[in-house]
Amino acid sequence: MSSSQFQNLRASSLYCNQCKAAMPVRERLLLILPDKEIFDYLCTGCGNSVGQREVTAGEKLRGATARHAGAARRAHLFSS
Protein backbone atom coordinates (compact mmCIF):
# COMPACT_ATOMS: atom_id res chain seq x y z
CA MET A 1 0.00 0.00 0.00
CA SER A 2 1.21 3.48 -0.81
CA SER A 3 1.68 5.94 2.07
CA SER A 4 0.29 8.72 -0.15
CA GLN A 5 -3.17 7.21 0.38
CA PHE A 6 -3.18 8.47 3.96
CA GLN A 7 -1.90 12.03 3.50
CA ASN A 8 -5.38 13.61 3.44
CA LEU A 9 -6.97 11.60 6.24
CA ARG A 10 -10.11 13.03 7.89
CA ALA A 11 -11.45 11.84 11.22
CA SER A 12 -15.06 10.72 11.52
CA SER A 13 -14.91 9.99 15.26
CA LEU A 14 -12.46 10.87 18.03
CA TYR A 15 -12.28 10.29 21.77
CA CYS A 16 -13.97 13.07 23.78
CA ASN A 17 -12.78 13.63 27.37
CA GLN A 18 -16.10 15.26 28.30
CA CYS A 19 -18.28 12.41 26.97
CA LYS A 20 -15.75 9.72 27.98
CA ALA A 21 -16.25 7.88 24.68
CA ALA A 22 -15.33 7.93 21.02
CA MET A 23 -17.83 10.32 19.46
CA PRO A 24 -18.67 11.42 15.92
CA VAL A 25 -17.04 14.74 15.07
CA ARG A 26 -17.69 17.58 12.69
CA GLU A 27 -14.96 19.63 11.10
CA ARG A 28 -14.95 23.44 11.39
CA LEU A 29 -12.59 25.75 9.53
CA LEU A 30 -10.68 27.56 12.26
CA LEU A 31 -8.00 29.62 10.51
CA ILE A 32 -6.83 30.36 6.97
CA LEU A 33 -3.15 31.22 6.58
CA PRO A 34 -1.20 31.87 3.36
CA ASP A 35 0.47 28.45 3.47
CA LYS A 36 -2.14 26.30 5.26
CA GLU A 37 -5.66 25.97 6.64
CA ILE A 38 -6.37 24.78 10.18
CA PHE A 39 -9.54 22.83 10.94
CA ASP A 40 -10.96 22.09 14.39
CA TYR A 41 -12.77 18.82 15.19
CA LEU A 42 -15.84 19.30 17.41
CA CYS A 43 -17.62 16.54 19.31
CA THR A 44 -21.21 16.23 18.08
CA GLY A 45 -22.36 15.25 21.58
CA CYS A 46 -21.10 18.14 23.69
CA GLY A 47 -19.48 20.56 21.22
CA ASN A 48 -16.00 20.42 22.78
CA SER A 49 -12.91 20.66 20.61
CA VAL A 50 -11.31 17.22 20.41
CA GLY A 51 -8.57 17.77 17.82
CA GLN A 52 -7.20 19.73 14.90
CA ARG A 53 -6.10 19.07 11.34
CA GLU A 54 -3.80 21.20 9.19
CA VAL A 55 -3.92 21.22 5.40
CA THR A 56 -0.95 22.79 3.66
CA ALA A 57 -1.26 24.52 0.30
CA GLY A 58 0.58 21.62 -1.38
CA GLU A 59 -1.77 19.00 0.10
CA LYS A 60 -4.79 21.04 -0.94
CA LEU A 61 -3.46 21.31 -4.50
CA ARG A 62 -2.71 17.56 -4.67
CA GLY A 63 -6.24 16.78 -3.40
CA ALA A 64 -7.84 19.05 -6.00
CA THR A 65 -5.72 17.50 -8.77
CA ALA A 66 -6.66 13.97 -7.66
CA ARG A 67 -10.38 14.87 -7.54
CA HIS A 68 -10.15 16.44 -11.01
CA ALA A 69 -8.39 13.37 -12.42
CA GLY A 70 -11.02 11.07 -10.85
CA ALA A 71 -13.87 13.13 -12.28
CA ALA A 72 -12.25 13.12 -15.73
CA ARG A 73 -11.76 9.34 -15.53
CA ARG A 74 -15.43 8.82 -14.59
CA ALA A 75 -16.61 11.14 -17.35
CA HIS A 76 -14.55 9.16 -19.87
CA LEU A 77 -16.08 5.89 -18.66
CA PHE A 78 -19.65 7.18 -19.04
CA SER A 79 -19.05 8.76 -22.45
CA SER A 80 -17.78 5.51 -24.00
LINCOR-V970926 format. One record per residue. N is the residue number from 1. PSI is psi in whole degrees, 0 to 359 (999 if undefined). Layout:
# LINCOR-V970926
[[N	PSI] [N	PSI]]
This chain:
# LINCOR-V970926
[[1	142] [2	138] [3	342] [4	342] [5	335] [6	11] [7	329] [8	54] [9	134] [10	137] [11	141] [12	335] [13	145] [14	160] [15	132] [16	124] [17	327] [18	313] [19	345] [20	38] [21	163] [22	126] [23	151] [24	147] [25	157] [26	150] [27	133] [28	132] [29	121] [30	317] [31	137] [32	121] [33	163] [34	327] [35	355] [36	165] [37	141] [38	128] [39	145] [40	136] [41	125] [42	135] [43	133] [44	344] [45	311] [46	347] [47	2] [48	150] [49	128] [50	2] [51	173] [52	158] [53	136] [54	136] [55	116] [56	163] [57	321] [58	318] [59	320] [60	318] [61	317] [62	320] [63	318] [64	321] [65	318] [66	319] [67	319] [68	317] [69	320] [70	318] [71	319] [72	321] [73	317] [74	320] [75	321] [76	320] [77	320] [78	338] [79	348] [80	999]]
